[in-house]
Amino acid sequence: FWLKVILAQRLQQRVLVGLISKVKKGVDIEAVSRHKAKMRLNKSENPYVKLLCRLYKFLARRTDSKFNKVIYKRLNMTRKNKAPMSMQKLASLMQGKDGKTAVVVGTITDDKRLYEVPKMSVCALRFTETARAAIVKAGGECLTFDKLALRSPLGKGTVLLRGATKARETERHFGKAPGVPHSTTAPHVRSKGRKFEKARGRRRSRGYKAEQHVVSFCAWHLDLLGEWQKKRG
């Protein structure tokens, strides 16, 4: 009798060990929830920008306006993400928005392609001299963010705009490797001419052209697959 009891206990232990080994390990939920994603803070030494960050941090915390939260986040962004905006782009985006204030967390630059500057009210971190002169001459106004906070603390009557962050020259070199099929990435070359990035794989007269080579290779494989399926019946 006792021998049977001991054998049953050992069998039970083995079954439990087997079940525990098969169970997936859990996640420590408390430890996961402790992680806090920290927001990037501005590293500028400019006292005006530092004061603006403090002002919009207060407004973002004490008001329910999403506008203030977005402005505070953009003020703390890197210079790369505070892209400039030209007068021509600004004028085209503000068409049909009379009486509203354009808000750009970045620089407003002049554009000689714009012959007639419309009357606009613009708030930005910085204006170039010629851009400011053109806006004022057209009867518009150039605002700073502290003046905007007094005029519209919740962001009412504003149009929040942003410059093209992907328009930098360096962005042309990011992406798929140059020469890979369907790649539009620009290669890093000394110059554009007959001798640069024009060899094998770039044109048919030099062995093969990459895209055409891949297309023909795929077509050949599809033909082989079709023939094999016909033979199978």
C-alpha positions in Angstrom: 0.0 0.0 0.0 2.7 2.5 1.0 4.7 1.7 -2.1 1.7 2.5 -4.2 1.3 5.9 -2.4 5.0 6.8 -3.0 4.8 5.9 -6.7 1.6 8.0 -7.1 3.2 11.0 -5.4 6.3 10.8 -7.7 4.1 10.5 -10.8 2.1 13.5 -9.7 5.3 15.5 -9.2 6.6 14.6 -12.7 3.2 15.7 -14.2 3.4 19.0 -12.4 7.0 19.7 -13.5 6.0 18.9 -17.1 3.0 21.3 -17.0 5.1 24.1 -15.4 7.8 23.8 -18.1 5.1 24.1 -20.9 3.5 27.2 -19.4 4.8 30.5 -21.0 6.5 32.9 -18.8 4.5 35.9 -17.8 5.3 39.6 -17.9 5.9 41.5 -14.7 3.1 44.0 -15.2 4.3 46.3 -12.4 7.8 46.6 -13.8 6.5 47.3 -17.3 4.2 50.1 -16.0 7.1 51.8 -14.2 8.7 52.7 -17.5 8.1 56.4 -18.4 8.9 57.7 -21.9 10.7 61.0 -21.3 9.9 63.9 -23.6 12.8 65.7 -25.3 13.6 69.0 -23.7 15.1 72.0 -25.5 18.8 72.4 -25.1 19.0 75.9 -26.5 20.8 78.7 -24.7 18.5 81.3 -26.1 16.7 82.9 -23.1 13.7 83.8 -25.3 13.1 80.2 -26.3 13.6 79.0 -22.7 10.9 81.4 -21.5 8.6 80.3 -24.3 9.0 76.7 -23.2 8.1 77.6 -19.6 5.1 79.6 -20.8 3.7 76.9 -23.0 4.4 74.2 -20.5 2.2 76.1 -18.0 -0.5 76.6 -20.6 -0.4 73.0 -21.7 -0.8 71.8 -18.1 -3.4 74.3 -16.9 -5.7 74.3 -20.0 -7.5 71.6 -22.0 -6.3 73.1 -25.3 -4.5 70.6 -27.6 -3.0 73.6 -29.4 -0.8 74.5 -26.4 0.4 70.9 -26.0 1.4 70.8 -29.7 3.2 74.1 -29.5 5.1 73.0 -26.3 6.1 69.8 -28.0 7.3 71.5 -31.1 9.3 74.1 -29.1 11.3 71.3 -27.6 12.0 69.6 -31.0 15.4 69.5 -32.6 16.3 72.2 -35.2 15.9 69.6 -37.9 12.2 69.2 -37.0 11.6 73.0 -36.8 11.8 73.3 -40.6 11.5 76.8 -42.2 8.6 77.8 -44.4 8.7 80.0 -47.4 6.3 82.9 -48.0 4.9 81.3 -51.1 4.0 78.1 -49.2 2.5 80.2 -46.4 0.4 82.3 -48.8 -1.0 79.2 -50.6 -1.9 77.5 -47.3 -3.6 80.6 -45.9 -5.9 81.1 -49.0 -9.5 81.4 -47.9 -8.5 81.8 -44.2 -9.0 85.5 -43.8 -9.0 86.8 -40.2 -7.0 83.8 -38.9 -3.4 83.8 -37.6 -0.9 81.4 -39.2 1.3 79.8 -36.5 4.7 78.2 -37.5 7.2 76.9 -34.9 10.1 77.7 -37.1 11.5 80.4 -39.5 9.5 82.3 -42.2 11.7 82.9 -45.2 11.2 85.2 -48.2 10.4 83.9 -51.6 11.1 86.0 -54.7 8.7 83.9 -56.8 5.8 85.4 -54.9 5.1 88.8 -56.6 2.0 89.8 -54.6 2.1 89.1 -50.9 -1.4 88.9 -49.4 -2.3 90.5 -46.1 -1.6 87.9 -43.4 -1.2 87.7 -39.6 1.8 85.4 -38.9 3.3 84.1 -35.7 6.7 82.4 -35.9 9.9 81.9 -33.9 11.8 84.0 -36.4 11.4 86.0 -39.6 14.1 86.9 -42.1 14.4 90.6 -42.7 13.0 90.5 -46.2 10.1 88.3 -45.2 9.2 90.6 -42.3 9.4 93.7 -44.5 7.1 92.0 -47.2 4.4 91.0 -44.6 4.4 94.4 -43.0 4.3 96.2 -46.4 1.2 94.1 -47.4 -0.6 95.3 -44.3 -0.1 92.2 -42.3 1.6 91.7 -38.9 4.4 89.5 -37.5 3.7 88.2 -34.0 5.9 86.5 -31.4 4.6 83.5 -29.3 4.3 85.6 -26.1 2.0 88.0 -27.9 0.0 85.1 -29.3 -0.4 83.6 -25.8 -2.0 86.9 -24.7 -4.2 87.2 -27.8 -5.3 83.6 -28.1 -4.3 81.5 -25.0 -6.4 78.5 -26.2 -5.3 78.8 -29.9 -8.7 79.9 -31.2 -8.7 81.6 -34.6 -5.3 80.2 -35.5 -4.0 77.9 -38.3 -1.1 75.6 -37.1 1.3 75.0 -40.0 4.7 73.3 -40.3 7.6 73.4 -42.7 8.6 70.4 -44.8 11.0 68.3 -42.6 11.9 65.9 -45.4 13.0 68.7 -47.8 16.6 68.7 -46.7 19.3 67.6 -49.2 20.4 64.8 -46.8 17.0 63.1 -47.0 17.7 62.3 -50.7 20.4 59.8 -49.6 18.1 57.9 -47.1 16.2 54.8 -48.1 16.9 51.8 -50.3 20.5 51.5 -51.5 21.2 53.3 -54.8 21.0 50.9 -57.7 18.6 48.5 -56.1 15.4 47.9 -58.2 12.7 50.6 -57.7 15.1 52.7 -55.6 15.0 56.5 -55.9 17.8 57.1 -53.4 20.5 59.4 -54.6 24.0 58.1 -54.3 26.9 60.0 -52.6 29.0 60.9 -55.7 31.7 63.6 -56.3 30.0 64.8 -59.5 27.3 63.9 -62.0 28.8 62.8 -65.3 29.9 60.0 -67.6 32.4 58.5 -65.2 30.3 58.6 -62.0 27.9 55.8 -61.0 27.4 54.8 -64.7 29.1 51.5 -64.8 27.8 47.8 -64.6 24.2 47.6 -63.6 23.4 51.1 -64.5 23.0 50.8 -68.3 22.7 47.9 -70.7 25.9 48.8 -72.5 27.8 47.9 -69.4 26.8 44.3 -68.7 23.2 44.7 -67.6 20.7 47.3 -66.3 19.6 46.4 -62.8 15.9 46.9 -63.1 15.5 45.3 -66.5 17.7 42.4 -65.4 15.5 41.7 -62.4 12.3 41.9 -64.4 13.5 39.5 -67.1 14.8 37.1 -64.4 11.3 37.1 -62.7 9.6 36.6 -66.1 11.8 33.6 -66.8 11.0 32.1 -63.5 7.2 32.6 -64.1 7.5 30.9 -67.5 9.3 27.9 -65.9 6.6 27.7 -63.3 3.8 27.7 -65.9 5.5 24.9 -67.9 5.9 22.8 -64.8 2.2 23.2 -63.9 1.1 22.2 -67.4 3.2 19.1 -67.2 1.6 18.1 -63.9 -1.7 18.4 -65.5 
